[in-house]
Amino acid sequence: MSALRLIPRAVVAVALSLGLAVVWAGNGDSTVYKWVGPHGVIHYSDHPHANAIKLTIEGAQTYAPPPPLPADLSRRPARPASSTPVRRYRSCTIAYPHQRQMLMNVYHTTAVVRTDPALFPGNKIELYFDGRRMPGNGPYYSFPVNRGKHTVSAVVLNGFGQIACETSTVTFYVHQPSIQNPHNPVHPH
């Protein structure tokens, strides 16, 4: 029973020791000594010990952010002048598939995004299928589907790359015949 209690303590001791070894390492290489104690517990130290194995720990990985963009590249295009009327969408929706719709025996489907009013020139639609952005800029997107529960949503971006309208997320389901079903027309047995 006491041996079972030592195992979690040994694991914790190793984890803490390795953490200390990394701290000791700093940015350069460092030497660490490892040995097994009388109860089977592994120990680490920066000082030599009888029966210890000498380990060399390489410096920690570091990250340097990329240099900032020059001032003229980091600016976004100016917003339209206030004298120009701002065009807004009354609504944007996923027209197809419908909320909680069950698509039967399909392996490919289309999503349709509708805006009211129609999409303004210079604006684009981005569709997200199961959280992943789909290629294209809509309003029609065609993509393969597997059986199960799926979601689609979309955003309309104006010419400045800002969200002008955002749809609600639509959840739909795809039912496909089992490949193990003896009556499966796609995969006959």
Buried (B, 14 or more C-beta within 10 A) or exposed (E): EEEEEEEEEBEEBBEEBBEBBBEBBEEEEBBBBBBEEEEEBBBBBEEEEEEBEEEEBEEEEEEEEEEEEEEEEEEEEEEEEEEEEEEEBEEBBBBBBEEEEEBEEBEEBEBBBBBEEEBBEEBBBBBBBBEEEBEBBBBEBEBEBEBEEBEBBBBBBBEEEEEBBEBEEBBBBBEBBEEEEEEBEEEEE
